[in-house]
Amino acid sequence: MTQSPALPLPPPKERRRLREAASLTRAQLASRVGVTSETVRGWETGRSTPRGRKGEKYARLLHDLGDEAEVTPRQESAVDSDDPEPSPEAASARRSARARRKAAATGRKRPAAKDRGRGPVTVPDRSRTPVPHGHRVILAERPRTKPPRRPDDAVTALTPDQAFDALYAFCAPALVRQTYLLTGRRELARESVERAFQIAWQRWPEVARDRDPAGWVRAMAYECALSPWHRLRPRLRLPEPPPPDAFDRALRDALLKLPPSYRRTLVLYDGVGLGLPETAAETEASTRAAVNRLVHAREALAERLPELADPETLHWRLVELASIERLRAAKPPVVRRGGERRARFWTRAAIAFTVALIGTTALTVRTAPTHYEPPVPPGETVQGVPPPVAPGPLSEKEQKLRAKLRQEQQGGPDRLLPQPR
């Protein structure tokens, strides 16, 4: 999956010399290539070797810096000389450099939209291809214009709010489009990116010290977008309006039918343009597993859409699918205040739950018995006791005895009867 760059790479010391001659820092060179400053440090010290598309882009950039370094001294010597007119060597060098840049620009054109669906289209290496005219958005997190150079004290003087807003403005537009390719839902893509940045704002000291804050936020946004709990939300069960173009609809459906891990690997490698080691690290897999996922994802897409067998064509189709939706992220202050409100809500909810738990515990302790009370045993049936007989009607013999006793005179002294006065 990796290949050596087409242009020869200079030695590690020469790489550093060319960068310093162009007055570029490691971070600026890394932003141009699309890697981290630590990766550039490893390339300049010789600890690692540039490979793949990033290596080709790095080699071309060093070659351009070498050409500029050759032309600049000649121009300066022409200016410093007594003759105000530039020398023929400097003029020819400038013309040759301009001709090389023009030839490279004319040879790097993307396929037209009318050729869509007519079979495989040959597209050059996208690492050297600029953003096409009419498509102002891209999938990679990189600035559209070269940022102005600022001294180190100006960078360190940024407040946390300003640093967060700068990171959000740098990454959010591209992240919304990447998460749309993962989920196929516009609103879910925005929510995932906002939630990722809210988590980043809550853990800002950790994110600010990370060597790749954009990668940290991207991994969190992908996790939020691919969460399996979204299927339980009733609002997300309704289908969204599909893209207007038939090919874009077919590509979106084919992406959504891939497993989440395959889809994420494909978007990172063919969409964002990360290398295989960076893709494997971000997906928490080995490089061999990332290669297998990428190969199977490409085969599944090529089986459904044969015109996407070329990786470069696949890249531009992904860019078009993400760009046609015109997805826009919220403003940084809105996301930051939303994260703070969410944090306050959950903090107050945790405090209220804790107070309720303490009150319930205190009530239980107050009303609980202080001594042991044995339970009342269940009743037992007593055997051998005759059942009680209720009074009933007298028999004939009993009636005769009662009449006889009433008729006979009672024995003993006469009964005393009260006399009236």
MIDREN-807821 format. One record per residue (C-alpha): residue number from 1; x, y, z; residue in three letters. Coordinates in pm, whole numbers, plus 50000, padded with zeros to 5 digits. Last residue first. Layout:
N
R   pos       X       Y       Z   code
R   NUM       X       Y       Z    Ala
...
***
This chain:
421
R   pos       X       Y       Z   code
R   421   40323   50095   60027    Arg
R   420   40366   49810   59770    Pro
R   419   40511   49486   59897    Gln
R   418   40839   49345   59766    Pro
R   417   40848   48970   59733    Leu
R   416   41051   48748   59946    Leu
R   415   41069   48395   59823    Arg
R   414   40943   48135   60048    Asp
R   413   41202   47916   60211    Pro
R   412   41313   47595   60041    Gly
R   411   41158   47387   59769    Gly
R   410   41014   47532   59450    Gln
R   409   40666   47440   59364    Gln
R   408   40628   47221   59055    Glu
R   407   40481   47362   58734    Gln
R   406   40791   47530   58587    Arg
R   405   41008   47225   58643    Leu
R   404   40759   47002   58469    Lys
R   403   40735   47228   58165    Ala
R   402   41118   47235   58122    Arg
R   401   41137   46857   58151    Leu
R   400   40870   46815   57884    Lys
R   399   41059   47052   57645    Gln
R   398   41385   46863   57697    Glu
R   397   41218   46535   57605    Lys
R   396   41068   46684   57290    Glu
R   395   41407   46825   57175    Ser
R   394   41503   47181   57223    Leu
R   393   41606   47396   56916    Pro
R   392   41976   47493   56885    Gly
R   391   42248   47657   57092    Pro
R   390   42593   47659   56917    Ala
R   389   42832   47378   56981    Val
R   388   43205   47472   57004    Pro
R   387   43442   47237   56817    Pro
R   386   43601   46973   57020    Pro
R   385   43972   47033   57094    Val
R   384   44194   46738   56995    Gly
R   383   44435   46921   56745    Gln
R   382   44548   47282   56758    Val
R   381   44624   47439   56408    Thr
R   380   44926   47672   56404    Glu
R   379   44940   48053   56349    Gly
R   378   45242   48218   56181    Pro
R   377   45522   48342   56402    Pro
R   376   45532   48713   56479    Val
R   375   45875   48848   56382    Pro
R   374   46132   48912   56647    Pro
R   373   46186   49279   56717    Glu
R   372   46552   49382   56741    Tyr
R   371   46624   49722   56874    His
R   370   46667   50079   56737    Thr
R   369   46400   50059   56466    Pro
R   368   46463   50268   56142    Ala
R   367   46279   50599   56111    Thr
R   366   46577   50833   56151    Arg
R   365   46825   50618   55956    Val
R   364   46583   50589   55665    Thr
R   363   46516   50962   55669    Leu
R   362   46891   51038   55666    Ala
R   361   46950   50801   55373    Thr
R   360   46667   50954   55173    Thr
R   359   46801   51304   55240    Gly
R   358   47155   51204   55134    Ile
R   357   47023   51047   54813    Leu
R   356   46815   51355   54734    Ala
R   355   47118   51581   54794    Val
R   354   47333   51363   54566    Thr
R   353   47069   51365   54293    Phe
R   352   47041   51743   54316    Ala
R   351   47421   51784   54296    Ile
R   350   47442   51552   53996    Ala
R   349   47162   51742   53821    Ala
R   348   47335   52072   53898    Arg
R   347   47657   51944   53744    Thr
R   346   47469   51801   53447    Trp
R   345   47305   52133   53377    Phe
R   344   47624   52334   53431    Arg
R   343   47817   52113   53187    Ala
R   342   47544   52146   52927    Arg
R   341   47536   52522   52969    Arg
R   340   47915   52536   52930    Glu
R   339   47904   52319   52618    Gly
R   338   47633   52539   52466    Gly
R   337   47835   52849   52548    Arg
R   336   48136   52706   52361    Arg
R   335   47929   52590   52067    Val
R   334   47759   52929   52032    Val
R   333   48090   53113   52076    Pro
R   332   48246   52904   51794    Pro
R   331   47970   52974   51539    Lys
R   330   47770   52678   51411    Ala
R   329   47892   52455   51131    Ala
R   328   47773   52477   50773    Arg
R   327   47688   52195   50537    Leu
R   326   47657   52297   50174    Arg
R   325   47525   51952   50070    Glu
R   324   47720   51951   49742    Ile
R   323   48056   51960   49917    Ser
R   322   48042   51624   50095    Ala
R   321   47933   51435   49783    Leu
R   320   48181   51626   49567    Glu
R   319   48472   51552   49801    Val
R   318   48377   51184   49816    Leu
R   317   48360   51173   49436    Arg
R   316   48701   51340   49421    Trp
R   315   48856   51078   49647    His
R   314   48692   50787   49465    Leu
R   313   48834   50914   49136    Thr
R   312   49177   50920   49297    Glu
R   311   49132   50569   49435    Pro
R   310   49038   50429   49089    Asp
R   309   48776   50154   49126    Ala
R   308   48508   50421   49165    Leu
R   307   48366   50371   48812    Glu
R   306   48260   50018   48909    Pro
R   305   47996   50146   49154    Leu
R   304   47843   49856   49352    Arg
R   303   48138   49617   49320    Glu
R   302   48384   49907   49329    Ala
R   301   48236   50020   49660    Leu
R   300   48267   49673   49814    Ala
R   299   48621   49633   49678    Glu
R   298   48724   49970   49817    Arg
R   297   48587   49882   50160    Ala
R   296   48759   49541   50153    His
R   295   49094   49698   50066    Val
R   294   49062   49971   50330    Leu
R   293   48963   49726   50602    Arg
R   292   49251   49496   50515    Asn
R   291   49501   49783   50514    Val
R   290   49372   49910   50851    Ala
R   289   49407   49560   50997    Ala
R   288   49767   49538   50872    Arg
R   287   49844   49881   51020    Thr
R   286   49711   49774   51357    Ser
R   285   49389   49916   51491    Ala
R   284   49287   50203   51718    Glu
R   283   49102   50386   51436    Thr
R   282   49322   50692   51485    Glu
R   281   49641   50487   51504    Ala
R   280   49555   50283   51194    Ala
R   279   49476   50595   50995    Thr
R   278   49799   50764   51107    Glu
R   277   50002   50456   51013    Pro
R   276   49817   50424   50677    Leu
R   275   49865   50784   50576    Gly
R   274   49592   51043   50609    Leu
R   273   49424   51181   50297    Gly
R   272   49097   51312   50443    Val
R   271   48875   51126   50195    Gly
R   270   49071   50824   50075    Asp
R   269   49250   50744   50401    Tyr
R   268   49027   50887   50673    Leu
R   267   48700   50831   50487    Val
R   266   48791   50473   50397    Leu
R   265   48900   50388   50750    Thr
R   264   48578   50527   50896    Arg
R   263   48360   50339   50649    Arg
R   262   48544   50013   50713    Tyr
R   261   48502   50054   51091    Ser
R   260   48135   50148   51055    Pro
R   259   48055   49845   50837    Pro
R   258   47972   49944   50477    Leu
R   257   47607   49982   50375    Lys
R   256   47616   50354   50457    Leu
R   255   47894   50410   50203    Leu
R   254   47701   50235   49924    Ala
R   253   47390   50439   50001    Asp
R   252   47592   50762   49986    Arg
R   251   47756   50660   49658    Leu
R   250   47422   50568   49499    Ala
R   249   47267   50896   49609    Arg
R   248   47564   51090   49476    Asp
R   247   47532   50909   49143    Phe
R   246   47162   50990   49120    Ala
R   245   47215   51362   49185    Asp
R   244   46961   51543   49405    Pro
R   243   47109   51421   49733    Pro
R   242   46861   51230   49951    Pro
R   241   46602   51399   50174    Pro
R   240   46641   51256   50526    Glu
R   239   46481   50932   50640    Pro
R   238   46288   50924   50972    Leu
R   237   46447   50704   51237    Arg
R   236   46668   50988   51354    Leu
R   235   46386   51167   51534    Arg
R   234   46292   50854   51726    Pro
R   233   46637   50826   51887    Arg
R   232   46718   50462   51963    Leu
R   231   46933   50422   51649    Arg
R   230   47157   50700   51775    His
R   229   47275   50477   52060    Trp
R   228   47512   50290   51825    Pro
R   227   47759   50584   51831    Ser
R   226   47911   50639   51486    Leu
R   225   47879   51020   51488    Ala
R   224   47996   51061   51847    Cys
R   223   48301   50840   51789    Glu
R   222   48381   51021   51465    Tyr
R   221   48360   51358   51639    Ala
R   220   48592   51235   51916    Met
R   219   48849   51112   51664    Ala
R   218   48832   51443   51477    Arg
R   217   48870   51645   51799    Val
R   216   49189   51460   51895    Trp
R   215   49320   51474   51536    Gly
R   214   49275   51851   51529    Ala
R   213   49448   51883   51868    Pro
R   212   49760   51705   51736    Asp
R   211   50049   51746   51983    Arg
R   210   49806   51745   52275    Asp
R   209   49874   52017   52532    Arg
R   208   49569   52221   52428    Ala
R   207   49349   51911   52428    Val
R   206   49438   51818   52786    Glu
R   205   49394   52171   52916    Pro
R   204   49071   52200   52711    Trp
R   203   48894   51902   52862    Arg
R   202   48552   52071   52889    Gln
R   201   48625   52260   52568    Trp
R   200   48716   51936   52390    Ala
R   199   48392   51777   52509    Ile
R   198   48202   52073   52363    Gln
R   197   48407   52041   52045    Phe
R   196   48305   51677   52006    Ala
R   195   47941   51761   52080    Arg
R   194   47941   52033   51815    Glu
R   193   48093   51793   51561    Val
R   192   47844   51520   51641    Ser
R   191   47547   51758   51635    Glu
R   190   47646   51897   51294    Arg
R   189   47684   51549   51144    Ala
R   188   47357   51434   51301    Leu
R   187   47178   51728   51139    Glu
R   186   47315   51646   50793    Arg
R   185   47261   51273   50793    Arg
R   184   47459   51029   50574    Gly
R   183   47639   50906   50886    Thr
R   182   48006   50863   50792    Leu
R   181   48007   51089   50484    Leu
R   180   47825   51352   50690    Tyr
R   179   48091   51312   50957    Thr
R   178   48355   51416   50702    Gln
R   177   48152   51714   50588    Arg
R   176   48103   51842   50943    Val
R   175   48472   51783   51016    Leu
R   174   48581   52000   50722    Ala
R   173   48386   52303   50844    Pro
R   172   48481   52241   51211    Ala
R   171   48860   52212   51183    Cys
R   170   49020   52556   51147    Phe
R   169   48732   52770   51277    Ala
R   168   48707   52538   51578    Tyr
R   167   49081   52546   51645    Leu
R   166   49084   52926   51626    Ala
R   165   48780   52954   51852    Asp
R   164   48943   52723   52107    Phe
R   163   49266   52926   52103    Ala
R   162   49072   53251   52142    Gln
R   161   48870   53117   52434    Asp
R   160   49178   52971   52602    Pro
R   159   49355   53308   52577    Thr
R   158   49622   53357   52315    Leu
R   157   49946   53512   52443    Ala
R   156   50147   53198   52360    Thr
R   155   50097   53255   51990    Val
R   154   50187   53625   52010    Ala
R   153   50500   53544   52212    Asp
R   152   50609   53293   51949    Asp
R   151   50603   53548   51673    Pro
R   150   50332   53537   51412    Arg
R   149   50354   53436   51052    Arg
R   148   50044   53497   50851    Pro
R   147   49828   53196   50771    Pro
R   146   49847   53061   50414    Lys
R   145   49501   53057   50272    Thr
R   144   49238   52784   50264    Arg
R   143   49355   52652   50600    Pro
R   142   49391   52278   50644    Arg
R   141   49162   52016   50790    Glu
R   140   49118   51784   50494    Ala
R   139   48776   51725   50342    Leu
R   138   48770   52021   50105    Ile
R   137   48541   52314   50049    Val
R   136   48567   52587   49784    Arg
R   135   48450   52368   49502    His
R   134   48380   52597   49204    Gly
R   133   48741   52596   49085    His
R   132   48913   52279   49189    Pro
R   131   49110   52265   49517    Val
R   130   49474   52222   49428    Pro
R   129   49620   51893   49302    Thr
R   128   49958   51783   49439    Arg
R   127   49819   51545   49701    Ser
R   126   49535   51464   49465    Arg
R   125   49755   51249   49241    Asp
R   124   49611   51263   48893    Pro
R   123   49254   51161   48798    Val
R   122   49179   50908   48524    Thr
R   121   48806   50851   48500    Val
R   120   48655   50504   48529    Pro
R   119   48314   50459   48363    Gly
R   118   48062   50701   48229    Arg
R   117   47877   50770   48558    Gly
R   116   48008   51121   48595    Arg
R   115   48172   51262   48285    Asp
R   114   47947   51568   48297    Lys
R   113   48096   51671   48630    Ala
R   112   48437   51726   48474    Ala
R   111   48734   51521   48588    Pro
R   110   49004   51701   48789    Arg
R   109   49283   51901   48635    Lys
R   108   49649   51886   48718    Arg
R   107   49844   51897   48391    Gly
R   106   49783   52269   48343    Thr
R   105   49917   52349   48690    Ala
R   104   50234   52141   48643    Ala
R   103   50302   52308   48309    Ala
R   102   50249   52651   48463    Lys
R   101   50478   52575   48754    Arg
R   100   50751   52447   48524    Arg
R    99   50715   52750   48293    Ala
R    98   50742   52988   48588    Arg
R    97   51057   52811   48708    Ala
R    96   51204   52825   48357    Ser
R    95   51118   53193   48319    Arg
R    94   51267   53279   48655    Arg
R    93   51583   53090   48576    Ala
R    92   51605   53258   48237    Ser
R    91   51572   53600   48399    Ala
R    90   51831   53517   48663    Ala
R    89   52078   53388   48403    Glu
R    88   52018   53690   48173    Pro
R    87   52119   53924   48459    Ser
R    86   51868   54168   48598    Pro
R    85   51901   54535   48493    Glu
R    84   52014   54781   48761    Pro
R    83   52383   54710   48691    Asp
R    82   52582   54800   49003    Asp
R    81   52515   54460   49152    Ser
R    80   52307   54408   49465    Asp
R    79   51986   54356   49267    Val
R    78   52140   54093   49039    Ala
R    77   52298   53914   49334    Ser
R    76   51959   53907   49504    Glu
R    75   51793   53761   49195    Gln
R    74   52058   53492   49161    Arg
R    73   52030   53408   49530    Pro
R    72   51649   53373   49495    Thr
R    71   51642   53143   49190    Val
R    70   51834   52852   49342    Glu
R    69   51650   52873   49675    Ala
R    68   51319   52881   49489    Glu
R    67   51413   52566   49299    Asp
R    66   51519   52394   49622    Gly
R    65   51193   52493   49789    Leu
R    64   51004   52345   49493    Asp
R    63   51200   52018   49525    His
R    62   51137   52013   49900    Leu
R    61   50764   52052   49833    Leu
R    60   50771   51777   49572    Arg
R    59   50945   51542   49814    Ala
R    58   50697   51620   50093    Tyr
R    57   50402   51561   49859    Lys
R    56   50546   51229   49752    Glu
R    55   50610   51130   50113    Gly
R    54   50256   51224   50212    Lys
R    53   50124   51014   49925    Arg
R    52   50306   50706   50041    Gly
R    51   50629   50708   50236    Arg
R    50   50856   50956   50412    Pro
R    49   51138   50776   50599    Thr
R    48   51170   50776   50977    Ser
R    47   51449   50841   51229    Arg
R    46   51644   51045   50973    Gly
R    45   51653   51365   51177    Thr
R    44   51462   51566   50917    Glu
R    43   51199   51298   50862    Trp
R    42   51150   51245   51235    Gly
R    41   51109   51619   51291    Arg
R    40   50855   51631   51008    Val
R    39   50656   51357   51180    Thr
R    38   50673   51546   51509    Glu
R    37   50539   51857   51332    Ser
R    36   50226   51664   51239    Thr
R    35   50119   51572   50887    Val
R    34   49925   51740   50605    Gly
R    33   50217   51838   50381    Val
R    32   50146   52210   50400    Arg
R    31   50051   52196   50767    Ser
R    30   50371   52003   50844    Ala
R    29   50582   52269   50671    Leu
R    28   50418   52538   50882    Gln
R    27   50460   52336   51202    Ala
R    26   50824   52260   51126    Arg
R    25   50893   52628   51081    Thr
R    24   50953   52785   50742    Leu
R    23   51208   53055   50662    Ser
R    22   51268   52912   50309    Ala
R    21   51634   52855   50393    Ala
R    20   51526   52684   50715    Glu
R    19   51319   52433   50521    Arg
R    18   51594   52371   50266    Leu
R    17   51850   52322   50542    Arg
R    16   51626   52076   50726    Arg
R    15   51583   51865   50416    Arg
R    14   51957   51887   50344    Glu
R    13   52034   51743   50687    Lys
R    12   51796   51451   50623    Pro
R    11   51949   51367   50284    Pro
R    10   51758   51477   49973    Pro
R     9   51455   51279   49857    Leu
R     8   51439   51163   49499    Pro
R     7   51114   51246   49320    Leu
R     6   50870   50959   49262    Ala
R     5   50816   50903   49632    Pro
R     4   50853   50548   49765    Ser
R     3   50544   50336   49781    Gln
R     2   50299   50233   50046    Thr
R     1   50000   50000   50000    Met
***
